[in-house]
Amino acid sequence: MLIAGLSCLQAIAALPAGAVPVRGDFAAAPCPAGAGEGALRFDAALGALRTAREIAAGEIVPARAAAMLPDIRPGDPLFLVARVGTATVERQVVAVQPGWSGRHVFVRTPDGRLVRARIAEAGR
């Protein structure tokens, strides 16, 4: 059980059961006792958190697993940017797995190829 007043996260919008939540789905909130216990679970096969049940918009959940929330979820559209010298090429791709800023993730190109790419950190 959590102690009232500790840091928690408040869902910005409803999340269905089984979804892969990302950091942008939550905002910091004060923590009432017993907030959102059992709302998130670790999916070892995916390497990220999933919602164990539906989370309502405005619902408060414990923040103890906030570091495990990825920045992107599978299916998110992204841009793959390649730079060689002064030339820059951009290509739209789709994330195949959850990813964190500064780490690598597999993405799918429009022609179906899988490519390993690094997720740029904010502002880069």
HELIX and SHEET records of a PDB file:
HELIX    1   1 ARG A   23  ASP A   25  5                                   3    
HELIX    2   2 ALA A   66  MET A   68  5                                   3    
SHEET    1   A 3 PHE A  26  PRO A  30  0                                        
SHEET    2   A 3 SER A   7  ALA A  11 -1                                        
SHEET    3   A 3 ILE A  60  PRO A  62 -1                                        
SHEET    1   B 2 LEU A  40  ASP A  43  0                                        
SHEET    2   B 2 ALA A  48  THR A  51 -1                                        
SHEET    1   C 4 PRO A  77  VAL A  84  0                                        
SHEET    2   C 4 ALA A  87  ALA A  95 -1                                        
SHEET    3   C 4 HIS A 104  ARG A 108 -1                                        
SHEET    4   C 4 LEU A 114  ARG A 118 -1                                        
END                                                                             
